Amino acid sequence: MNNEINNNYSTFAEKYDQLFDSELYQEWVNFVTNITQATSVLDVGGGAGRLAVLLAQRGYNVDVLDLSPEMLALAQKHANQSKVDLNLLQADMRDFSDWTVRYPLIVSFADSLNYLPNLNDFKSAVAQVYEHLENGGKFLFDVITPHQVNVLYDNYHYNNDDDDENIFMWTSYPGEEVNSVDHDLKFFVYDSHVDAFKVMREIHHEQTYDLKTYQQVLEQAGFHDIEVSANFGHDSIDETSERWFFKAVK
């Protein structure tokens, strides 16, 4: 892969990282710390390490697992800026069996599990999490709901042109599979060398399932004491919940 392509991927990763509201990460941290004070945690699909840094600042020993080297490079950058230590693992969440460490806590947030292409992939990821938990260990994760996918994301549009050098367009439309959505993400990045904008575009596919499916996959993997909530654990779920928050015990 040439340097220009590498730079494009790095730039897109950095732009994508900037999309998330930092207050949401604080909510995820609170969700974790309200449930457990485990000393070590594995963040599966941890991306740019925003959550991991906050957990490390709370005294957790944090390992970050992600498939993208560009995202892990950002995680290292954020860790350096915050002066915390993170252990970074480049691996596929569907199979990281070569990593033999067991954890009292494994987490996965911010749509990470929704990016898995199909149900078998989700089952594989859940099985890997189960194998990498200590007995009695907890798995905390969230997913977007069918209501989020089929109602709130139906022909969703968002444009951010407040910053002339960072113009962003986001369009969502139904995916081919039931309870799926495709996000068309475009960044218009100004290139001073040619005095023009270059377009960086990716299509992100997300897949979710009905609540019963999630519960059955967890049970089949061996989990028990499965609890589901909304609003970062503050509310009970209902038909308009945008995101389900799960706690499951090995």
C-alpha positions, 0 to 999 in steps of 0.5 A: 500500500503506497504512502498516499493511500496510507495517509488517506486511511489515517486522515479518514480515521482521524476525521471519523474519530472526531464525529463522536460527542465526547460526552457520550464516552463519559456516559459509557464510562459511567455505565461501566463504573456503576456496574463494576470496579474491575481492575483490568478490562478489554475494550473490544472494537475500541477504535481510537481509544477514547473510552479506554483513555477515560477508563485508564484515568479511572485506574483501570488497566486497559487493553484495546482490541481493534482490527484497524491499525489506523484507529489503534495509532490514534488510540496510542496518540490519545494515550500519549496526550493523556499520559496513560498506558494502553496495551494495543492489540490488532486483531479481529474480534471474531477470532483472537484466540491467540491472545490467552489473557483472561479478564474480569471485564470485557466491554464493547460500545459505540456500535462496534458489534453492529459493524459485524456483517451477519449473525454468525459473525456476532456469535463468533465475537460473543464466543470469543468474549466468553472464552476471554472472561474469567469465571464470574467476569462481566460482558458489557456492551451496547447495540443500536436497536431495530427502532434506531435502524428502521425509523430514526435512520430511515433516509437520515441526512446530516451536513456539517459545513460550519468549518470550511476546512472540515466539511462533512456529509452523512446520509443513511438509507436502509440496507439489503438485510432486515434491520440493517442500515448503510451510512454514506460518509463523505469528508471534504478535506481541503488540500492547500497544495492544489487549492481544492477539496478532495473527497474522502468517502466510505460506506459503513454497514450496520446490522442489528437484531431483535432483542430475543436474538441477542438474548439467545446468542448470549445464553447459547454462549454460556452467559447468565444473569443477562440484563438489558436497559436503555439510556446508559443503564438509567431506564427500562427498555421500550419500543422506542429505545434507540440503544440497548445496554447489556450486562451478561455474566460468565 
